[in-house]
Amino acid sequence: MTMFRFLMAKQQQAAAAGFGLFAGGLYSSSYTRTNVTDKYNFSTNSVVAGTVLGISRNGLGACGNLTLGIFGGGFTPSGRTAAAEIYTYSTNVVSGSASLSVAKYDLSACGTDAKGLFRGGNQQFVGAITASEIYSYSANSFSPGTSLNTANNATAAAGNTTVGVQGGGFSGGTFRAITEVYTYATNANANGTSLGVARAELSACGNSTLGIFCGGGGVGASVSAYIDIYTYASNSVTPGTLLSTARRGPAASGVASFGIIAAGNTSAGTGGELLTTEIYTYATNGVSGGSNLVTIARNGLAGTSSTPGHL
């Protein structure tokens, strides 16, 4: 190996350091909610079980920075919850956190190194909601953010340090292709460019330039393998390479060079949960197989990363 190739390989390995964390979820065949976590090592393409969450739940939202991940909301065996939990990456310790202001599930989250943004969801007796809540990592507190323009739930979110983009969803009996763009510096919200396919229960991840919105379910009980690429600078949406497996309710995580799309359900009803993962490489728009999760096949889980692609 030449010195140039050796240095390039070391740089790629460093860029892929850290792990993705996939937590919670639902095994629909028995309607069992879980608190398990899977840790996907980006550099070795291997998976081990992580520390379990304190609460079993599906439909939760998750985001994180280089130090910790925050998991909030969801549906527990007792119903909707506002509870949030902190996963500290270096110690694999799970601890309690300040709670969301409202119990809700099927919300989505993204964020910066300083704050997390939790948006939308489904609230009891209300249905889909517009609420946004901002989590401060340093203060361990939630505060109100600017609301969505359209009440929405079962969405996905990705972003960089400037904006967070929420896309897809379901509300008012309609599957959504809409996106909304939140600017962190000004706490402003605006409509973005619509996704190519209307669907809910999708997942998203990205790097500093683009986000990918993957899988989901839509009209006619369909399950989707579709990927939308959202370019932040131009607010443009283009189709990406399809996933190898159509999946509803997957989770996503990743680093600057690639994203991992994990688990989900091949059916719009019960059964068909997956352990499989797929790797999306941003530079080549390529999809390849990843390593299987090792805990429980499930859907409605959430993902975050110890080395987020946009930080």
Secondary structure, 3 states (H helix, E strand, C coil): CCHHHHHHHHHHHHHCCCEEEEECCEECCCCEECCCEEEEECCCCEEEECCCCCCCCECCEEEECCCEEEEECCEECCEECCCEEEEECCCCEEEECCCCCCCCECCEEEECCCEEEEECCEECCCEEECCEEEEECCCCEEEEECCCCCCEECCEEEECCCEEEEECCEECCEECCCEEEEECCCCEEEECCCCCCCCECCEEEECCCEEEEECCEEHHHEECCCEEEEECCCCEEEECCCCCCCCECCEEEECCCEEEEECCECCCCCCCEECCEEEEECCCCEEEECCCCCCCCEECCEEEECCCCCC
